[in-house]
Amino acid sequence: MPLYLTRFSYTPDTWARMIGKPEDRREAARTYIESVDGELHGFWYAFGEHDGYTLWEAPDNVSMAAVALAIGAGGAMSSFETTVLMTVGDTLDALRKAEQVRYRPPGA
């Protein structure tokens, strides 16, 4: 199954609610991805541009998109970005196929 890395940030209101009532959000995240037959591999908070990161596995892009849309629609996040992660093998396959693509730069 494909792996997905998400970067997220909470809204100030969400942080205020969590300060008032601290909550481990890993179990909620696990429930969301398992609802589409996926798996949560990790959940981390961070300093910097994003408040946290998750590593998910989902059956396909549509399933992961469904989770991302549901979370985004909940209003607790100020940002939620998902990146599809490719295996080294998939990347090597893509590199081999790239030779078949006859790209022409603009103006060439």
N, CA, C and O atoms as a GROMACS GRO file, in nm:
protein
  432
    1MET      N    1   0.084  -0.118   0.000
    1MET     CA    2   0.000   0.000   0.000
    1MET      C    3   0.088   0.124   0.000
    1MET      O    4   0.197   0.125   0.059
    2PRO      N    5   0.042   0.229  -0.066
    2PRO     CA    6   0.119   0.354  -0.068
    2PRO      C    7   0.130   0.418   0.070
    2PRO      O    8   0.042   0.403   0.156
    3LEU      N    9   0.241   0.490   0.090
    3LEU     CA   10   0.264   0.566   0.212
    3LEU      C   11   0.240   0.715   0.184
    3LEU      O   12   0.264   0.762   0.073
    4TYR      N   13   0.194   0.786   0.285
    4TYR     CA   14   0.163   0.928   0.274
    4TYR      C   15   0.218   1.002   0.396
    4TYR      O   16   0.200   0.959   0.509
    5LEU      N   17   0.285   1.111   0.370
    5LEU     CA   18   0.334   1.199   0.475
    5LEU      C   19   0.244   1.321   0.480
    5LEU      O   20   0.222   1.387   0.378
    6THR      N   21   0.191   1.351   0.597
    6THR     CA   22   0.113   1.475   0.610
    6THR      C   23   0.184   1.570   0.704
    6THR      O   24   0.248   1.531   0.802
    7ARG      N   25   0.171   1.697   0.670
    7ARG     CA   26   0.220   1.807   0.753
    7ARG      C   27   0.096   1.888   0.790
    7ARG      O   28   0.015   1.923   0.704
    8PHE      N   29   0.082   1.916   0.919
    8PHE     CA   30  -0.038   1.988   0.959
    8PHE      C   31  -0.005   2.096   1.062
    8PHE      O   32   0.098   2.091   1.130
    9SER      N   33  -0.095   2.192   1.070
    9SER     CA   34  -0.089   2.295   1.174
    9SER      C   35  -0.230   2.315   1.228
    9SER      O   36  -0.328   2.317   1.153
   10TYR      N   37  -0.238   2.331   1.359
   10TYR     CA   38  -0.366   2.358   1.424
   10TYR      C   39  -0.397   2.507   1.420
   10TYR      O   40  -0.307   2.590   1.406
   11THR      N   41  -0.524   2.540   1.432
   11THR     CA   42  -0.563   2.680   1.447
   11THR      C   43  -0.532   2.722   1.591
   11THR      O   44  -0.517   2.637   1.678
   12PRO      N   45  -0.523   2.854   1.617
   12PRO     CA   46  -0.504   2.899   1.755
   12PRO      C   47  -0.616   2.850   1.848
   12PRO      O   48  -0.590   2.816   1.964
   13ASP      N   49  -0.739   2.846   1.799
   13ASP     CA   50  -0.850   2.797   1.881
   13ASP      C   51  -0.831   2.650   1.920
   13ASP      O   52  -0.862   2.610   2.032
   14THR      N   53  -0.781   2.571   1.826
   14THR     CA   54  -0.757   2.429   1.856
   14THR      C   55  -0.651   2.415   1.964
   14THR      O   56  -0.667   2.335   2.057
   15TRP      N   57  -0.541   2.492   1.952
   15TRP     CA   58  -0.437   2.487   2.056
   15TRP      C   59  -0.495   2.528   2.191
   15TRP      O   60  -0.464   2.467   2.293
   16ALA      N   61  -0.578   2.632   2.193
   16ALA     CA   62  -0.638   2.678   2.319
   16ALA      C   63  -0.724   2.567   2.381
   16ALA      O   64  -0.719   2.546   2.502
   17ARG      N   65  -0.802   2.496   2.299
   17ARG     CA   66  -0.884   2.386   2.351
   17ARG      C   67  -0.796   2.273   2.405
   17ARG      O   68  -0.827   2.213   2.507
   18MET      N   69  -0.686   2.244   2.335
   18MET     CA   70  -0.597   2.136   2.380
   18MET      C   71  -0.520   2.175   2.506
   18MET      O   72  -0.488   2.088   2.587
   19ILE      N   73  -0.489   2.303   2.522
   19ILE     CA   74  -0.425   2.348   2.647
   19ILE      C   75  -0.523   2.330   2.763
   19ILE      O   76  -0.484   2.284   2.871
   20GLY      N   77  -0.649   2.364   2.741
   20GLY     CA   78  -0.751   2.348   2.844
   20GLY      C   79  -0.785   2.203   2.873
   20GLY      O   80  -0.824   2.169   2.985
   21LYS      N   81  -0.769   2.118   2.772
   21LYS     CA   82  -0.800   1.975   2.788
   21LYS      C   83  -0.703   1.896   2.701
   21LYS      O   84  -0.737   1.858   2.589
   22PRO      N   85  -0.580   1.870   2.751
   22PRO     CA   86  -0.481   1.797   2.673
   22PRO      C   87  -0.535   1.661   2.626
   22PRO      O   88  -0.604   1.590   2.699
   23GLU      N   89  -0.501   1.629   2.501
   23GLU     CA   90  -0.553   1.506   2.441
   23GLU      C   91  -0.448   1.447   2.348
   23GLU      O   92  -0.387   1.519   2.268
   24ASP      N   93  -0.427   1.316   2.357
   24ASP     CA   94  -0.338   1.244   2.266
   24ASP      C   95  -0.418   1.216   2.139
   24ASP      O   96  -0.511   1.136   2.140
   25ARG      N   97  -0.382   1.281   2.029
   25ARG     CA   98  -0.459   1.272   1.905
   25ARG      C   99  -0.420   1.151   1.819
   25ARG      O  100  -0.477   1.131   1.712
   26ARG      N  101  -0.324   1.072   1.864
   26ARG     CA  102  -0.283   0.956   1.784
   26ARG      C  103  -0.397   0.857   1.764
   26ARG      O  104  -0.414   0.804   1.654
   27GLU      N  105  -0.474   0.833   1.868
   27GLU     CA  106  -0.582   0.735   1.856
   27GLU      C  107  -0.689   0.784   1.759
   27GLU      O  108  -0.744   0.705   1.682
   28ALA      N  109  -0.719   0.913   1.762
   28ALA     CA  110  -0.815   0.969   1.666
   28ALA      C  111  -0.762   0.951   1.524
   28ALA      O  112  -0.836   0.908   1.435
   29ALA      N  113  -0.635   0.984   1.503
   29ALA     CA  114  -0.575   0.969   1.369
   29ALA      C  115  -0.580   0.823   1.324
   29ALA      O  116  -0.611   0.795   1.208
   30ARG      N  117  -0.551   0.733   1.414
   30ARG     CA  118  -0.555   0.590   1.381
   30ARG      C  119  -0.695   0.550   1.337
   30ARG      O  120  -0.711   0.476   1.240
   31THR      N  121  -0.795   0.597   1.408
   31THR     CA  122  -0.934   0.565   1.374
   31THR      C  123  -0.970   0.615   1.235
   31THR      O  124  -1.036   0.545   1.159
   32TYR      N  125  -0.926   0.736   1.201
   32TYR     CA  126  -0.957   0.793   1.070
   32TYR      C  127  -0.901   0.707   0.958
   32TYR      O  128  -0.973   0.675   0.863
   33ILE      N  129  -0.774   0.670   0.966
   33ILE     CA  130  -0.712   0.596   0.857
   33ILE      C  131  -0.762   0.451   0.852
   33ILE      O  132  -0.775   0.393   0.745
   34GLU      N  133  -0.790   0.395   0.969
   34GLU     CA  134  -0.843   0.258   0.970
   34GLU      C  135  -0.983   0.251   0.910
   34GLU      O  136  -1.025   0.145   0.864
   35SER      N  137  -1.055   0.361   0.910
   35SER     CA  138  -1.189   0.362   0.850
   35SER      C  139  -1.185   0.342   0.699
   35SER      O  140  -1.287   0.310   0.638
   36VAL      N  141  -1.067   0.360   0.638
   36VAL     CA  142  -1.051   0.336   0.494
   36VAL      C  143  -0.954   0.218   0.472
   36VAL      O  144  -0.894   0.206   0.365
   37ASP      N  145  -0.941   0.133   0.573
   37ASP     CA  146  -0.854   0.014   0.567
   37ASP      C  147  -0.706   0.049   0.553
   37ASP      O  148  -0.630  -0.022   0.487
   38GLY      N  149  -0.666   0.159   0.617
   38GLY     CA  150  -0.526   0.199   0.617
   38GLY      C  151  -0.466   0.180   0.755
   38GLY      O  152  -0.526   0.120   0.844
   39GLU      N  153  -0.344   0.234   0.771
   39GLU     CA  154  -0.271   0.219   0.897
   39GLU      C  155  -0.192   0.345   0.927
   39GLU      O  156  -0.133   0.406   0.837
   40LEU      N  157  -0.191   0.384   1.053
   40LEU     CA  158  -0.108   0.496   1.099
   40LEU      C  159   0.026   0.440   1.143
   40LEU      O  160   0.032   0.352   1.229
   41HIS      N  161   0.135   0.491   1.083
   41HIS     CA  162   0.269   0.444   1.117
   41HIS      C  163   0.341   0.537   1.214
   41HIS      O  164   0.438   0.496   1.278
   42GLY      N  165   0.296   0.662   1.224
   42GLY     CA  166   0.362   0.754   1.315
   42GLY      C  167   0.290   0.887   1.323
   42GLY      O  168   0.221   0.928   1.229
   43PHE      N  169   0.307   0.953   1.437
   43PHE     CA  170   0.243   1.084   1.463
   43PHE      C  171   0.340   1.161   1.550
   43PHE      O  172   0.374   1.118   1.660
   44TRP      N  173   0.385   1.278   1.501
   44TRP     CA  174   0.483   1.357   1.572
   44TRP      C  175   0.442   1.503   1.575
   44TRP      O  176   0.384   1.554   1.479
   45TYR      N  177   0.471   1.571   1.686
   45TYR     CA  178   0.460   1.717   1.692
   45TYR      C  179   0.599   1.775   1.669
   45TYR      O  180   0.699   1.707   1.690
   46ALA      N  181   0.604   1.901   1.624
   46ALA     CA  182   0.733   1.959   1.587
   46ALA      C  183   0.731   2.110   1.609
   46ALA      O  184   0.625   2.172   1.620
   47PHE      N  185   0.850   2.166   1.614
   47PHE     CA  186   0.867   2.311   1.610
   47PHE      C  187   0.890   2.347   1.464
   47PHE      O  188   0.942   2.266   1.387
   48GLY      N  189   0.852   2.467   1.424
   48GLY     CA  190   0.884   2.510   1.289
   48GLY      C  191   0.761   2.544   1.208
   48GLY      O  192   0.659   2.589   1.261
   49GLU      N  193   0.773   2.523   1.078
   49GLU     CA  194   0.670   2.564   0.985
   49GLU      C  195   0.537   2.491   1.008
   49GLU      O  196   0.430   2.548   0.987
   50HIS      N  197   0.544   2.366   1.052
   50HIS     CA  198   0.424   2.285   1.076
   50HIS      C  199   0.421   2.241   1.222
   50HIS      O  200   0.526   2.224   1.285
   51ASP      N  201   0.300   2.223   1.274
   51ASP     CA  202   0.286   2.178   1.412
   51ASP      C  203   0.309   2.028   1.428
   51ASP      O  204   0.349   1.982   1.535
   52GLY      N  205   0.284   1.953   1.323
   52GLY     CA  206   0.300   1.809   1.335
   52GLY      C  207   0.308   1.739   1.202
   52GLY      O  208   0.285   1.796   1.095
   53TYR      N  209   0.342   1.610   1.212
   53TYR     CA  210   0.360   1.525   1.095
   53TYR      C  211   0.300   1.388   1.125
   53TYR      O  212   0.304   1.340   1.238
   54THR      N  213   0.243   1.326   1.023
   54THR     CA  214   0.194   1.190   1.036
   54THR      C  215   0.244   1.108   0.918
   54THR      O  216   0.266   1.162   0.809
   55LEU      N  217   0.261   0.979   0.940
   55LEU     CA  218   0.295   0.886   0.833
   55LEU      C  219   0.184   0.782   0.829
   55LEU      O  220   0.161   0.710   0.926
   56TRP      N  221   0.117   0.776   0.716
   56TRP     CA  222   0.001   0.689   0.699
   56TRP      C  223   0.028   0.591   0.585
   56TRP      O  224   0.111   0.616   0.498
   57GLU      N  225  -0.044   0.480   0.589
   57GLU     CA  226  -0.049   0.388   0.477
   57GLU      C  227  -0.196   0.374   0.441
   57GLU      O  228  -0.279   0.353   0.530
   58ALA      N  229  -0.229   0.384   0.313
   58ALA     CA  230  -0.368   0.374   0.269
   58ALA      C  231  -0.374   0.289   0.142
   58ALA      O  232  -0.274   0.280   0.070
   59PRO      N  233  -0.488   0.228   0.114
   59PRO     CA  234  -0.498   0.142  -0.003
   59PRO      C  235  -0.473   0.215  -0.135
   59PRO      O  236  -0.423   0.156  -0.231
   60ASP      N  237  -0.508   0.344  -0.141
   60ASP     CA  238  -0.495   0.418  -0.266
   60ASP      C  239  -0.512   0.567  -0.239
   60ASP      O  240  -0.546   0.608  -0.128
   61ASN      N  241  -0.488   0.647  -0.343
   61ASN     CA  242  -0.497   0.793  -0.330
   61ASN      C  243  -0.637   0.839  -0.293
   61ASN      O  244  -0.651   0.935  -0.216
   62VAL      N  245  -0.739   0.774  -0.345
   62VAL     CA  246  -0.877   0.815  -0.315
   62VAL      C  247  -0.906   0.796  -0.167
   62VAL      O  248  -0.969   0.883  -0.105
   63SER      N  249  -0.862   0.685  -0.110
   63SER     CA  250  -0.885   0.660   0.033
   63SER      C  251  -0.814   0.764   0.119
   63SER      O  252  -0.872   0.816   0.214
   64MET      N  253  -0.688   0.795   0.085
   64MET     CA  254  -0.614   0.896   0.162
   64MET      C  255  -0.677   1.032   0.144
   64MET      O  256  -0.685   1.110   0.239
   65ALA      N  257  -0.721   1.063   0.023
   65ALA     CA  258  -0.787   1.191  -0.001
   65ALA      C  259  -0.913   1.203   0.083
   65ALA      O  260  -0.943   1.311   0.134
   66ALA      N  261  -0.988   1.095   0.098
   66ALA     CA  262  -1.109   1.097   0.180
   66ALA      C  263  -1.077   1.133   0.324
   66ALA      O  264  -1.147   1.214   0.386
   67VAL      N  265  -0.970   1.074   0.378
   67VAL     CA  266  -0.928   1.106   0.516
   67VAL      C  267  -0.886   1.252   0.524
   67VAL      O  268  -0.927   1.324   0.616
   68ALA      N  269  -0.804   1.297   0.430
   68ALA     CA  270  -0.756   1.436   0.431
   68ALA      C  271  -0.872   1.534   0.419
   68ALA      O  272  -0.874   1.636   0.488
   69LEU      N  273  -0.967   1.505   0.334
   69LEU     CA  274  -1.083   1.594   0.318
   69LEU      C  275  -1.166   1.600   0.446
   69LEU      O  276  -1.209   1.707   0.488
   70ALA      N  277  -1.188   1.485   0.508
   70ALA     CA  278  -1.266   1.482   0.632
   70ALA      C  279  -1.196   1.560   0.742
   70ALA      O  280  -1.260   1.637   0.814
   71ILE      N  281  -1.065   1.542   0.756
   71ILE     CA  282  -0.991   1.615   0.858
   71ILE      C  283  -0.993   1.765   0.828
   71ILE      O  284  -1.018   1.846   0.916
   72GLY      N  285  -0.967   1.800   0.703
   72GLY     CA  286  -0.967   1.941   0.664
   72GLY      C  287  -1.101   2.009   0.685
   72GLY      O  288  -1.107   2.126   0.721
   73ALA      N  289  -1.208   1.936   0.662
   73ALA     CA  290  -1.343   1.993   0.676
   73ALA      C  291  -1.381   2.011   0.823
   73ALA      O  292  -1.478   2.081   0.853
   74GLY      N  293  -1.306   1.950   0.914
   74GLY     CA  294  -1.338   1.959   1.056
   74GLY      C  295  -1.311   2.094   1.119
   74GLY      O  296  -1.365   2.125   1.225
   75GLY      N  297  -1.228   2.176   1.054
   75GLY     CA  298  -1.204   2.312   1.102
   75GLY      C  299  -1.098   2.328   1.210
   75GLY      O  300  -1.071   2.441   1.252
   76ALA      N  301  -1.035   2.219   1.255
   76ALA     CA  302  -0.934   2.229   1.361
   76ALA      C  303  -0.796   2.264   1.309
   76ALA      O  304  -0.707   2.302   1.385
   77MET      N  305  -0.778   2.250   1.179
   77MET     CA  306  -0.646   2.271   1.119
   77MET      C  307  -0.640   2.403   1.043
   77MET      O  308  -0.736   2.445   0.979
   78SER      N  309  -0.525   2.468   1.052
   78SER     CA  310  -0.504   2.586   0.967
   78SER      C  311  -0.435   2.544   0.838
   78SER      O  312  -0.440   2.617   0.738
   79SER      N  313  -0.370   2.426   0.838
   79SER     CA  314  -0.315   2.370   0.715
   79SER      C  315  -0.306   2.219   0.731
   79SER      O  316  -0.288   2.166   0.840
   80PHE      N  317  -0.319   2.150   0.618
   80PHE     CA  318  -0.309   2.004   0.614
   80PHE      C  319  -0.262   1.968   0.475
   80PHE      O  320  -0.338   1.977   0.379
   81GLU      N  321  -0.136   1.926   0.462
   81GLU     CA  322  -0.076   1.895   0.332
   81GLU      C  323  -0.036   1.749   0.330
   81GLU      O  324   0.018   1.696   0.427
   82THR      N  325  -0.064   1.683   0.218
   82THR     CA  326  -0.032   1.541   0.204
   82THR      C  327   0.065   1.520   0.088
   82THR      O  328   0.046   1.576  -0.020
   83THR      N  329   0.167   1.440   0.111
   83THR     CA  330   0.263   1.404   0.007
   83THR      C  331   0.262   1.253  -0.010
   83THR      O  332   0.274   1.178   0.087
   84VAL      N  333   0.247   1.208  -0.134
   84VAL     CA  334   0.256   1.065  -0.164
   84VAL      C  335   0.404   1.028  -0.164
   84VAL      O  336   0.483   1.091  -0.234
   85LEU      N  337   0.441   0.927  -0.087
   85LEU     CA  338   0.579   0.881  -0.082
   85LEU      C  339   0.596   0.762  -0.176
   85LEU      O  340   0.513   0.672  -0.178
   86MET      N  341   0.704   0.764  -0.252
   86MET     CA  342   0.732   0.657  -0.347
   86MET      C  343   0.848   0.572  -0.296
   86MET      O  344   0.943   0.624  -0.237
   87THR      N  345   0.840   0.443  -0.320
   87THR     CA  346   0.951   0.354  -0.284
   87THR      C  347   1.067   0.381  -0.380
   87THR      O  348   1.050   0.442  -0.486
   88VAL      N  349   1.184   0.334  -0.342
   88VAL     CA  350   1.300   0.345  -0.430
   88VAL      C  351   1.273   0.267  -0.559
   88VAL      O  352   1.308   0.312  -0.668
   89GLY      N  353   1.212   0.151  -0.546
   89GLY     CA  354   1.179   0.070  -0.664
   89GLY      C  355   1.087   0.142  -0.760
   89GLY      O  356   1.109   0.141  -0.881
   90ASP      N  357   0.982   0.206  -0.706
   90ASP     CA  358   0.890   0.284  -0.791
   90ASP      C  359   0.963   0.398  -0.859
   90ASP      O  360   0.936   0.429  -0.975
   91THR      N  361   1.054   0.462  -0.787
   91THR     CA  362   1.129   0.574  -0.844
   91THR      C  363   1.220   0.524  -0.956
   91THR      O  364   1.231   0.589  -1.060
   92LEU      N  365   1.284   0.410  -0.936
   92LEU     CA  366   1.368   0.353  -1.041
   92LEU      C  367   1.285   0.320  -1.165
   92LEU      O  368   1.328   0.343  -1.278
   93ASP      N  369   1.165   0.264  -1.144
   93ASP     CA  370   1.075   0.235  -1.256
   93ASP      C  371   1.038   0.364  -1.329
   93ASP      O  372   1.035   0.367  -1.452
   94ALA      N  373   1.010   0.469  -1.254
   94ALA     CA  374   0.975   0.598  -1.315
   94ALA      C  375   1.092   0.655  -1.394
   94ALA      O  376   1.074   0.711  -1.502
   95LEU      N  377   1.213   0.640  -1.341
   95LEU     CA  378   1.332   0.688  -1.413
   95LEU      C  379   1.348   0.614  -1.545
   95LEU      O  380   1.382   0.674  -1.647
   96ARG      N  381   1.324   0.485  -1.543
   96ARG     CA  382   1.334   0.407  -1.667
   96ARG      C  383   1.228   0.450  -1.768
   96ARG      O  384   1.256   0.460  -1.888
   97LYS      N  385   1.107   0.474  -1.722
   97LYS     CA  386   0.998   0.518  -1.810
   97LYS      C  387   1.021   0.659  -1.862
   97LYS      O  388   0.973   0.695  -1.969
   98ALA      N  389   1.093   0.739  -1.785
   98ALA     CA  390   1.117   0.878  -1.825
   98ALA      C  391   1.188   0.886  -1.959
   98ALA      O  392   1.172   0.983  -2.033
   99GLU      N  393   1.267   0.783  -1.992
   99GLU     CA  394   1.335   0.781  -2.122
   99GLU      C  395   1.235   0.777  -2.237
   99GLU      O  396   1.266   0.824  -2.347
  100GLN      N  397   1.116   0.720  -2.214
  100GLN     CA  398   1.016   0.710  -2.318
  100GLN      C  399   0.940   0.841  -2.340
  100GLN      O  400   0.875   0.858  -2.443
  101VAL      N  401   0.949   0.931  -2.246
  101VAL     CA  402   0.880   1.059  -2.255
  101VAL      C  403   0.968   1.152  -2.337
  101VAL      O  404   1.082   1.178  -2.300
  102ARG      N  405   0.916   1.201  -2.443
  102ARG     CA  406   0.993   1.291  -2.531
  102ARG      C  407   0.959   1.435  -2.496
  102ARG      O  408   0.889   1.503  -2.570
  103TYR      N  409   1.010   1.480  -2.382
  103TYR     CA  410   0.984   1.615  -2.334
  103TYR      C  411   1.056   1.716  -2.421
  103TYR      O  412   1.171   1.695  -2.461
  104ARG      N  413   0.987   1.828  -2.450
  104ARG     CA  414   1.046   1.938  -2.524
  104ARG      C  415   1.028   2.063  -2.439
  104ARG      O  416   0.915   2.102  -2.410
  105PRO      N  417   1.140   2.128  -2.398
  105PRO     CA  418   1.128   2.249  -2.318
  105PRO      C  419   1.055   2.360  -2.394
  105PRO      O  420   1.059   2.363  -2.517
  106PRO      N  421   0.988   2.449  -2.323
  106PRO     CA  422   0.921   2.561  -2.389
  106PRO      C  423   1.018   2.639  -2.478
  106PRO      O  424   1.130   2.668  -2.437
  107GLY      N  425   0.974   2.671  -2.596
  107GLY     CA  426   1.054   2.751  -2.687
  107GLY      C  427   1.163   2.674  -2.760
  107GLY      O  428   1.236   2.733  -2.840
  108ALA      N  429   1.175   2.544  -2.735
  108ALA     CA  430   1.281   2.466  -2.802
  108ALA      C  431   1.235   2.415  -2.936
  108ALA      O  432   1.310   2.347  -3.006
   0.00000   0.00000   0.00000
